Amino acid sequence: MNDTAHLREQYLDLIDHQLPAKARQTAMPVRFNHCFARIVLDNLFGGCWYGYLSRQQPAYKQLDETQLKQAIALAQSMLRSPKTAELLNQNSLRWRGKQR
Protein backbone atom coordinates (compact mmCIF):
# COMPACT_ATOMS: atom_id res chain seq x y z
CA MET A 1 0.00 0.00 0.00
CA ASN A 2 1.42 3.40 -0.94
CA ASP A 3 1.49 6.43 1.35
CA THR A 4 -1.55 8.09 -0.22
CA ALA A 5 -3.67 4.96 0.08
CA HIS A 6 -2.59 4.53 3.71
CA LEU A 7 -3.48 8.16 4.48
CA ARG A 8 -6.88 7.76 2.82
CA GLU A 9 -7.52 4.67 4.91
CA GLN A 10 -6.55 6.54 8.08
CA TYR A 11 -8.78 9.50 7.14
CA LEU A 12 -11.77 7.24 6.47
CA ASP A 13 -11.29 5.40 9.75
CA LEU A 14 -11.40 8.71 11.64
CA ILE A 15 -14.42 10.05 9.72
CA ASP A 16 -16.45 6.84 9.44
CA HIS A 17 -15.64 5.12 12.73
CA GLN A 18 -13.66 6.97 15.38
CA LEU A 19 -15.46 10.33 15.34
CA PRO A 20 -19.00 8.87 15.21
CA ALA A 21 -18.04 6.54 18.09
CA LYS A 22 -16.74 9.51 20.08
CA ALA A 23 -19.99 11.37 19.35
CA ARG A 24 -21.94 8.49 20.90
CA GLN A 25 -19.84 8.76 24.07
CA THR A 26 -19.72 12.52 24.58
CA ALA A 27 -21.39 15.75 23.51
CA MET A 28 -20.28 16.57 19.96
CA PRO A 29 -21.91 19.12 17.63
CA VAL A 30 -22.66 16.41 15.03
CA ARG A 31 -23.07 12.62 14.98
CA PHE A 32 -22.81 11.40 11.41
CA ASN A 33 -19.76 10.67 9.29
CA HIS A 34 -20.79 12.99 6.44
CA CYS A 35 -21.05 15.86 8.94
CA PHE A 36 -17.57 15.18 10.27
CA ALA A 37 -16.28 15.07 6.70
CA ARG A 38 -17.93 18.44 5.96
CA ILE A 39 -16.32 20.02 9.01
CA VAL A 40 -12.87 18.65 8.23
CA LEU A 41 -12.97 19.50 4.53
CA ASP A 42 -14.38 22.99 5.01
CA ASN A 43 -11.72 23.79 7.59
CA LEU A 44 -9.03 22.29 5.38
CA PHE A 45 -9.90 24.74 2.60
CA GLY A 46 -11.08 27.68 4.69
CA GLY A 47 -14.48 27.64 3.00
CA CYS A 48 -17.12 25.32 1.61
CA TRP A 49 -15.15 22.45 0.08
CA TYR A 50 -17.45 22.40 -2.96
CA GLY A 51 -15.58 25.46 -4.20
CA TYR A 52 -12.28 23.58 -4.20
CA LEU A 53 -13.08 19.99 -5.19
CA SER A 54 -15.36 18.29 -7.67
CA ARG A 55 -18.59 16.82 -6.36
CA GLN A 56 -18.41 14.19 -9.11
CA GLN A 57 -16.19 11.90 -7.04
CA PRO A 58 -15.53 11.41 -3.33
CA ALA A 59 -13.69 14.39 -1.88
CA TYR A 60 -11.12 12.32 -0.01
CA LYS A 61 -9.99 10.71 -3.27
CA GLN A 62 -9.11 14.15 -4.63
CA LEU A 63 -6.84 15.16 -1.74
CA ASP A 64 -3.08 14.99 -2.15
CA GLU A 65 -0.80 13.66 0.58
CA THR A 66 -0.28 17.05 2.23
CA GLN A 67 -4.02 17.73 2.29
CA LEU A 68 -4.73 14.25 3.66
CA LYS A 69 -2.22 14.79 6.47
CA GLN A 70 -3.85 18.12 7.31
CA ALA A 71 -7.33 16.58 7.18
CA ILE A 72 -6.21 13.78 9.49
CA ALA A 73 -4.77 16.32 11.93
CA LEU A 74 -8.09 18.23 11.95
CA ALA A 75 -10.05 15.03 12.54
CA GLN A 76 -7.69 13.98 15.34
CA SER A 77 -8.05 17.39 16.99
CA MET A 78 -11.84 16.90 17.04
CA LEU A 79 -11.38 13.41 18.44
CA ARG A 80 -9.29 14.81 21.30
CA SER A 81 -11.57 17.76 22.05
CA PRO A 82 -15.31 18.16 21.54
CA LYS A 83 -14.74 21.91 22.07
CA THR A 84 -12.48 21.94 19.02
CA ALA A 85 -15.18 20.08 17.10
CA GLU A 86 -17.66 22.79 18.08
CA LEU A 87 -15.33 25.59 16.93
CA LEU A 88 -14.55 23.89 13.62
CA ASN A 89 -18.25 23.20 13.06
CA GLN A 90 -19.05 26.87 13.65
CA ASN A 91 -16.42 27.83 11.04
CA SER A 92 -18.02 25.46 8.55
CA LEU A 93 -21.53 26.72 9.23
CA ARG A 94 -20.39 30.34 8.92
CA TRP A 95 -18.73 29.68 5.54
CA ARG A 96 -21.96 28.04 4.37
CA GLY A 97 -24.16 30.90 5.59
CA LYS A 98 -25.79 28.66 8.20
CA GLN A 99 -24.38 30.14 11.38
CA ARG A 100 -26.66 29.51 14.33
Backbone as JSON, one array per atom type, in Angstrom:
{
  "sequence": "MNDTAHLREQYLDLIDHQLPAKARQTAMPVRFNHCFARIVLDNLFGGCWYGYLSRQQPAYKQLDETQLKQAIALAQSMLRSPKTAELLNQNSLRWRGKQR",
  "N": [[0.85, -1.19, 0.0], [0.61, 2.19, -0.9], [1.76, 5.45, 0.29], [-0.25, 7.45, -0.01], [-2.61, 5.92, -0.26], [-2.61, 4.68, 2.25], [-2.9, 6.94, 3.91], [-5.44, 7.8, 3.09], [-6.96, 5.66, 3.99], [-6.57, 5.93, 6.74], [-7.75, 8.46, 7.17], [-10.45, 7.87, 6.45], [-11.08, 6.0, 8.43], [-11.04, 7.61, 10.73], [-13.12, 9.47, 10.1], [-15.36, 7.82, 9.46], [-15.56, 5.97, 11.53], [-14.1, 6.41, 14.11], [-14.7, 9.13, 14.93], [-17.63, 9.23, 14.82], [-18.08, 7.25, 16.8], [-16.97, 8.49, 19.05], [-18.74, 10.61, 19.24], [-21.0, 9.29, 20.11], [-20.33, 8.79, 22.69], [-19.84, 11.19, 24.0], [-20.66, 14.7, 24.25], [-20.95, 16.05, 21.16], [-20.93, 18.31, 18.36], [-22.06, 17.24, 16.08], [-23.17, 14.07, 14.68], [-22.94, 12.24, 12.59], [-21.03, 10.59, 9.99], [-20.81, 11.95, 7.48], [-21.18, 14.57, 8.26], [-18.97, 15.05, 9.89], [-17.02, 14.82, 7.93], [-17.67, 17.04, 6.32], [-17.08, 19.15, 8.1], [-14.29, 18.79, 8.52], [-13.28, 18.98, 5.86], [-14.19, 21.54, 5.02], [-12.81, 23.17, 6.86], [-10.24, 22.51, 6.17], [-9.96, 23.76, 3.68], [-10.73, 26.34, 4.23], [-13.22, 27.3, 3.65], [-16.37, 26.5, 2.04], [-16.05, 23.27, 0.9], [-16.92, 22.51, -1.59], [-16.27, 24.48, -3.37], [-13.67, 23.98, -4.0], [-13.13, 21.36, -4.68], [-14.22, 18.74, -6.88], [-17.59, 17.63, -7.06], [-18.17, 15.34, -8.24], [-16.83, 13.05, -7.65], [-15.72, 11.17, -4.76], [-14.66, 13.33, -2.17], [-12.38, 12.84, -0.55], [-10.79, 11.27, -2.18], [-9.7, 13.04, -3.89], [-7.84, 14.5, -2.58], [-4.46, 15.47, -2.03], [-1.34, 14.13, -0.69], [-0.35, 15.94, 1.27], [-2.65, 17.45, 1.87], [-4.28, 15.37, 2.83], [-2.86, 14.65, 5.16], [-3.19, 17.01, 6.63], [-5.97, 17.03, 6.87], [-6.35, 14.72, 8.38], [-5.07, 15.53, 10.73], [-6.84, 17.58, 11.54], [-9.17, 16.06, 11.99], [-8.25, 14.4, 14.05], [-7.82, 16.32, 16.01], [-10.45, 17.02, 16.61], [-11.29, 14.63, 17.64], [-9.85, 14.48, 19.99], [-10.86, 16.69, 21.37], [-14.01, 17.76, 22.07], [-14.73, 20.45, 22.2], [-13.07, 21.67, 20.33], [-14.16, 20.47, 18.08], [-16.65, 21.72, 18.09], [-15.91, 24.42, 17.6], [-14.71, 24.19, 15.05], [-16.9, 23.26, 13.62], [-18.57, 25.49, 13.8], [-17.09, 27.3, 12.24], [-17.38, 26.05, 9.72], [-20.18, 26.16, 9.37], [-20.53, 28.93, 9.31], [-19.11, 29.64, 6.95], [-20.81, 28.5, 5.14], [-23.03, 30.0, 5.35], [-24.83, 29.35, 7.34], [-24.77, 29.9, 9.99], [-25.54, 29.51, 13.39]],
  "CA": [[0.0, 0.0, 0.0], [1.42, 3.4, -0.94], [1.49, 6.43, 1.35], [-1.55, 8.09, -0.22], [-3.67, 4.96, 0.08], [-2.59, 4.53, 3.71], [-3.48, 8.16, 4.48], [-6.88, 7.76, 2.82], [-7.52, 4.67, 4.91], [-6.55, 6.54, 8.08], [-8.78, 9.5, 7.14], [-11.77, 7.24, 6.47], [-11.29, 5.4, 9.75], [-11.4, 8.71, 11.64], [-14.42, 10.05, 9.72], [-16.45, 6.84, 9.44], [-15.64, 5.12, 12.73], [-13.66, 6.97, 15.38], [-15.46, 10.33, 15.34], [-19.0, 8.87, 15.21], [-18.04, 6.54, 18.09], [-16.74, 9.51, 20.08], [-19.99, 11.37, 19.35], [-21.94, 8.49, 20.9], [-19.84, 8.76, 24.07], [-19.72, 12.52, 24.58], [-21.39, 15.75, 23.51], [-20.28, 16.57, 19.96], [-21.91, 19.12, 17.63], [-22.66, 16.41, 15.03], [-23.07, 12.62, 14.98], [-22.81, 11.4, 11.41], [-19.76, 10.67, 9.29], [-20.79, 12.99, 6.44], [-21.05, 15.86, 8.94], [-17.57, 15.18, 10.27], [-16.28, 15.07, 6.7], [-17.93, 18.44, 5.96], [-16.32, 20.02, 9.01], [-12.87, 18.65, 8.23], [-12.97, 19.5, 4.53], [-14.38, 22.99, 5.01], [-11.72, 23.79, 7.59], [-9.03, 22.29, 5.38], [-9.9, 24.74, 2.6], [-11.08, 27.68, 4.69], [-14.48, 27.64, 3.0], [-17.12, 25.32, 1.61], [-15.15, 22.45, 0.08], [-17.45, 22.4, -2.96], [-15.58, 25.46, -4.2], [-12.28, 23.58, -4.2], [-13.08, 19.99, -5.19], [-15.36, 18.29, -7.67], [-18.59, 16.82, -6.36], [-18.41, 14.19, -9.11], [-16.19, 11.9, -7.04], [-15.53, 11.41, -3.33], [-13.69, 14.39, -1.88], [-11.12, 12.32, -0.01], [-9.99, 10.71, -3.27], [-9.11, 14.15, -4.63], [-6.84, 15.16, -1.74], [-3.08, 14.99, -2.15], [-0.8, 13.66, 0.58], [-0.28, 17.05, 2.23], [-4.02, 17.73, 2.29], [-4.73, 14.25, 3.66], [-2.22, 14.79, 6.47], [-3.85, 18.12, 7.31], [-7.33, 16.58, 7.18], [-6.21, 13.78, 9.49], [-4.77, 16.32, 11.93], [-8.09, 18.23, 11.95], [-10.05, 15.03, 12.54], [-7.69, 13.98, 15.34], [-8.05, 17.39, 16.99], [-11.84, 16.9, 17.04], [-11.38, 13.41, 18.44], [-9.29, 14.81, 21.3], [-11.57, 17.76, 22.05], [-15.31, 18.16, 21.54], [-14.74, 21.91, 22.07], [-12.48, 21.94, 19.02], [-15.18, 20.08, 17.1], [-17.66, 22.79, 18.08], [-15.33, 25.59, 16.93], [-14.55, 23.89, 13.62], [-18.25, 23.2, 13.06], [-19.05, 26.87, 13.65], [-16.42, 27.83, 11.04], [-18.02, 25.46, 8.55], [-21.53, 26.72, 9.23], [-20.39, 30.34, 8.92], [-18.73, 29.68, 5.54], [-21.96, 28.04, 4.37], [-24.16, 30.9, 5.59], [-25.79, 28.66, 8.2], [-24.38, 30.14, 11.38], [-26.66, 29.51, 14.33]],
  "C": [[0.89, 1.24, 0.0], [0.99, 4.39, 0.14], [0.12, 7.07, 1.2], [-2.69, 7.16, 0.16], [-3.75, 4.75, 1.59], [-3.22, 5.75, 4.38], [-4.99, 8.21, 4.26], [-7.58, 6.79, 3.77], [-7.61, 5.24, 6.33], [-7.63, 7.62, 8.19], [-10.17, 8.89, 7.25], [-12.08, 6.6, 7.81], [-11.7, 6.47, 10.76], [-12.82, 9.21, 11.37], [-15.56, 9.05, 9.89], [-16.62, 6.08, 10.75], [-15.31, 5.85, 14.04], [-14.47, 8.19, 15.84], [-16.92, 10.01, 15.65], [-19.06, 8.11, 16.54], [-17.85, 7.51, 19.24], [-18.03, 10.32, 20.32], [-21.05, 10.61, 20.14], [-21.58, 8.5, 22.38], [-19.87, 10.12, 24.77], [-20.48, 13.53, 23.71], [-20.52, 16.29, 22.38], [-21.34, 17.34, 19.17], [-22.63, 18.35, 16.53], [-22.46, 14.95, 15.4], [-22.67, 11.77, 13.79], [-21.51, 11.64, 10.65], [-19.72, 11.78, 8.23], [-20.68, 14.38, 7.05], [-19.61, 16.09, 9.38], [-16.71, 15.47, 9.04], [-16.46, 16.53, 6.26], [-17.08, 19.36, 6.8], [-14.83, 19.98, 8.67], [-12.53, 19.3, 6.89], [-13.15, 21.01, 4.45], [-13.24, 23.7, 5.72], [-10.38, 23.59, 6.89], [-8.86, 23.39, 4.34], [-10.23, 26.16, 3.04], [-12.33, 28.2, 4.01], [-15.18, 26.36, 2.61], [-16.3, 24.52, 0.61], [-15.63, 22.3, -1.35], [-16.75, 23.38, -3.91], [-14.15, 25.07, -4.57], [-12.13, 22.2, -4.84], [-14.34, 19.69, -6.0], [-16.32, 17.49, -6.79], [-18.91, 15.55, -7.16], [-17.74, 12.91, -8.6], [-15.95, 12.19, -5.56], [-14.4, 12.41, -3.08], [-12.35, 13.83, -1.43], [-10.22, 11.73, -1.08], [-9.28, 11.8, -4.07], [-8.0, 14.85, -3.84], [-5.46, 14.59, -2.0], [-2.56, 14.62, -0.76], [-0.77, 14.75, 1.65], [-1.67, 17.37, 2.76], [-4.58, 16.62, 3.17], [-4.14, 14.33, 5.06], [-2.88, 15.9, 7.28], [-5.27, 17.73, 7.73], [-7.31, 15.61, 8.37], [-5.94, 14.53, 10.79], [-6.02, 17.04, 12.44], [-9.02, 17.23, 12.6], [-9.54, 14.57, 13.91], [-7.9, 15.05, 16.4], [-9.5, 17.37, 17.49], [-12.03, 15.68, 17.93], [-10.88, 13.68, 19.87], [-10.16, 15.79, 22.08], [-12.91, 18.1, 21.4], [-15.43, 19.69, 21.38], [-14.14, 22.33, 20.73], [-13.47, 21.58, 17.92], [-16.24, 21.16, 16.97], [-17.14, 24.01, 17.33], [-15.19, 25.36, 15.43], [-15.9, 23.79, 12.93], [-18.8, 24.61, 12.85], [-18.39, 27.55, 12.45], [-17.14, 27.34, 9.79], [-19.4, 26.05, 8.31], [-21.48, 28.18, 8.79], [-20.06, 30.45, 7.43], [-19.89, 29.28, 4.64], [-23.19, 28.93, 4.57], [-25.22, 30.29, 6.48], [-25.45, 28.82, 9.67], [-25.61, 30.2, 12.27], [-26.7, 30.8, 15.11]]
}
